[in-house]
Amino acid sequence: MRVIGTIRSTATERITVEAGSYQEAREMLEAQIPEGHELIAIRTDDTDAS
């Protein structure tokens, strides 16, 4: 499962992670948010990434 988060400081960026479950992906996503940024959206992408 691919989970994509949109974060913002003064510019908007995207972080993409892949994990076996939504919970695991969410934790990985949150761990990648740089200090001073806020998570403003999360979406899942169930399409095959291969």
C-alpha positions in Angstrom: 0.0 0.0 0.0 1.3 3.4 -0.9 0.4 6.3 1.4 1.1 9.9 0.2 1.1 12.9 2.6 1.1 16.5 1.6 3.2 18.7 3.9 3.6 22.5 4.1 6.0 25.0 5.4 6.1 27.9 3.1 6.1 25.6 0.1 4.0 22.4 -0.4 5.9 19.2 -0.9 4.9 15.5 -1.1 6.3 12.5 0.8 5.6 9.0 -0.4 6.1 5.8 1.6 5.3 2.2 1.0 4.5 -0.3 3.7 2.5 -3.5 4.4 -0.3 -1.7 6.3 -1.9 1.8 6.5 -0.8 2.1 10.2 2.8 1.2 9.4 2.8 3.6 6.4 1.3 6.4 8.5 4.0 6.0 11.1 6.7 6.1 8.4 5.1 9.2 6.8 5.0 11.1 10.1 8.6 10.2 10.9 9.6 11.9 7.6 7.9 15.3 8.2 10.7 17.8 8.7 10.6 20.1 11.8 8.5 23.2 11.1 6.3 21.5 8.5 2.7 20.3 9.1 0.9 17.4 7.5 -2.1 18.8 5.6 -3.4 15.8 3.6 -3.0 12.1 3.4 -4.2 9.8 0.7 -3.7 6.2 -0.2 -2.8 4.8 -3.6 -3.8 1.1 -4.1 -2.5 0.9 -7.7 0.3 -1.5 -8.4 3.6 0.5 -8.0 5.6 -2.0 -10.1 
